[in-house]
Amino acid sequence: MKLSNQNYDALKWIVQVVMPALIVAIGTIGGAVAWEHTELTMTVLGAITTFMGASLGLSSAEYYKDEADK
């Protein structure tokens, strides 16, 4: 699947900046106020972030492969 540059940049920012910051915030706040499912939430969000990062990496590799073939 090819993404537009704008979509790719937005998703990359979410995966590299927003999601890790959100996971840390949930872990810190959840630990401080003793939320029941803090660790589970962090694990699920970490897995989603990793999946999204791998998908973006594949998209990037495909883009550069197509550019090299031109």
C-alpha positions in Angstrom: 0.0 0.0 0.0 1.4 3.4 -0.9 0.7 6.4 1.3 0.9 10.0 0.3 3.8 11.9 1.7 1.4 13.9 4.0 -0.2 10.7 5.4 3.1 9.0 5.8 4.6 12.0 7.7 1.5 12.2 9.9 1.6 8.5 10.8 5.3 8.6 11.3 5.0 11.5 13.8 2.2 9.6 15.6 4.3 6.4 15.8 7.6 8.0 16.8 6.4 10.8 19.0 2.8 10.6 20.2 2.4 6.9 21.0 5.6 6.5 23.0 4.8 9.7 24.9 1.2 8.5 25.5 2.5 5.1 26.8 4.9 6.8 29.2 2.2 9.2 30.4 -0.2 6.3 31.0 2.5 4.4 32.9 3.5 7.3 35.0 0.0 8.6 35.8 -1.4 5.1 36.1 1.3 4.1 38.6 0.8 7.2 40.6 -2.9 6.8 41.0 -2.9 3.0 41.1 -5.0 2.4 38.0 -6.0 -1.2 37.8 -5.0 -2.0 34.2 -2.0 0.3 33.7 0.4 -2.4 32.6 -2.1 -4.1 30.3 -2.9 -0.8 28.6 0.8 0.0 28.2 1.4 -3.5 26.7 -1.5 -3.2 24.2 -0.5 0.3 23.1 3.2 -0.8 22.8 2.1 -3.7 20.6 0.0 -1.4 18.4 2.8 1.1 18.1 5.3 -1.6 17.1 2.9 -3.0 14.5 2.3 0.5 13.1 6.1 1.2 13.0 6.7 -2.1 11.1 4.0 -1.3 8.7 5.4 2.2 8.0 8.8 0.6 7.5 7.4 -1.7 4.9 5.7 1.2 3.2 8.9 3.2 3.1 10.9 0.2 1.8 8.3 -0.3 -1.0 8.4 3.4 -1.9 12.2 3.4 -2.2 12.1 0.2 -4.2 9.7 1.7 -6.7 11.8 4.8 -6.9 14.9 2.8 -7.7 13.1 0.9 -10.4 12.2 4.0 -12.3 
